[in-house]
Amino acid sequence: DRTRNALAAGPNQSTGRTLLDAVLAGGAQSMTQPVGALKAGLRADIAVLDEEHPALIGRKGDAVLDSWIFSGGNLCVSDVFVAGRQVVQGGLHIDEDAIKKNFQAAVKRLSN
């Protein structure tokens, strides 16, 4: 239809915000678990963005979401908490070394 930001909720709206809100609502609905908001009794999964990442510098509000989703990707994520437990710190999974060793061993087994 030759429009830009066709997925945004409306004119001058953030496409990233629209997509994130839809993903959060859909994920909560599909899991049938107590998730979907930051409040007591709900599971806390949190991604912390690195505001010093080049894709995010100078961005504010929903422009941060747009830059993260459409240009920055995983490299913008500094920390991740799953069910309140930190699993990524400083951009690295806390079990990074064990994961690498297991992956290398699997590749070696498959190569032989």
C-alpha positions in Angstrom: 0.0 0.0 0.0 3.1 2.2 -0.3 3.0 3.4 3.3 5.7 3.6 5.8 5.3 2.2 9.3 2.2 0.3 8.2 2.3 -1.8 11.4 2.2 1.2 13.7 -1.0 1.6 15.7 -1.6 5.0 14.1 0.0 8.1 12.5 3.2 9.2 14.3 3.1 6.0 16.4 6.1 3.7 17.0 6.1 0.5 15.1 8.4 -1.0 17.7 6.0 -0.2 20.5 3.1 -1.7 18.5 5.0 -4.9 17.9 6.3 -5.2 21.4 2.9 -4.7 22.9 1.4 -7.3 20.6 4.2 -9.8 21.4 3.8 -9.3 25.1 0.0 -9.7 25.0 0.2 -12.7 22.7 2.9 -14.4 24.7 1.0 -13.9 28.0 -2.2 -15.3 26.4 -0.5 -18.3 24.8 1.4 -19.3 27.9 -1.7 -19.1 30.2 0.8 -18.2 32.9 0.9 -15.2 35.3 3.0 -13.0 33.0 2.6 -9.8 30.9 3.3 -7.0 33.4 5.7 -6.0 36.1 3.7 -6.5 39.3 3.7 -8.8 42.4 2.8 -12.4 41.7 3.8 -12.3 38.0 6.9 -13.8 36.5 9.6 -11.2 35.8 11.4 -11.6 32.5 13.4 -8.4 31.8 15.8 -7.3 29.0 18.1 -4.4 29.9 19.3 -2.3 27.0 22.7 -0.8 26.8 22.1 2.9 26.4 25.7 3.4 25.2 25.2 1.1 22.2 25.6 3.2 19.0 22.2 2.3 17.8 20.6 3.7 21.0 22.7 6.8 21.7 20.5 9.9 21.8 17.3 7.9 21.5 14.4 8.6 23.9 11.1 6.9 24.6 9.7 4.6 22.0 12.5 5.6 19.6 14.7 3.3 21.7 12.4 0.4 20.9 12.4 1.2 17.2 16.2 1.4 17.1 16.7 -1.8 19.1 14.2 -3.8 17.1 15.0 -2.6 13.6 18.8 -1.9 13.8 20.5 -2.8 17.1 19.3 -6.3 17.7 20.9 -8.6 20.4 24.0 -6.5 20.7 21.9 -3.8 22.4 21.0 -6.1 25.2 23.3 -5.9 28.2 21.5 -7.9 30.8 18.6 -10.4 30.9 16.6 -11.7 33.8 14.3 -14.7 33.5 11.8 -15.4 36.3 13.8 -12.9 38.3 17.2 -14.7 37.8 19.9 -13.0 35.9 21.0 -15.1 32.9 22.9 -12.5 30.8 25.3 -10.1 32.3 27.3 -7.5 30.3 26.1 -9.1 27.1 27.3 -12.6 28.0 25.2 -15.6 29.2 26.3 -16.5 32.7 26.9 -20.1 31.5 28.8 -18.9 28.3 31.9 -21.1 28.9 29.9 -24.3 29.6 27.7 -23.6 26.6 30.7 -23.2 24.3 32.3 -26.4 25.6 29.1 -28.3 25.1 28.7 -26.9 21.6 32.3 -27.7 20.6 31.9 -31.2 21.9 28.7 -31.7 19.9 30.3 -30.4 16.7 33.3 -32.7 17.3 31.0 -35.7 17.7 29.0 -34.8 14.6 32.2 -34.3 12.6 33.6 -37.8 13.3 
